[in-house]
């Protein structure tokens, strides 16, 4: 019938058949700078170990998962300068987020294969 709610209905049906659709964050591309220029780096979760890594040009370093919000979602930097604290807006933000489905896909795979 072509209604606007068809994709939402399909997702609801899949969720009812398979349980909740659950995804986990597995990667982030971060941009620092302005719209016209800047620098990009990535944060990636290793599948088997679950450890996070920061890939920045030629450097790969271990990255603490609990620092993802600070690294990726703007905000204010507070820096101690002599006897005062300097506030400066961060100009880095997550640009692309990558998710992986965490629950089984069995019913959906069967439907797509037929």
Secondary structure by P-SEA (a helix, b strand, c coil): ccccaaaaaaaaaaaaacccbbbbbcbbbbbccccccbbbbbbbbcccccbbbbbcccbbbbbbcccccccccccbbbbbcccbbbbbbbcccccbbbbbbcccaaaaaaaaac
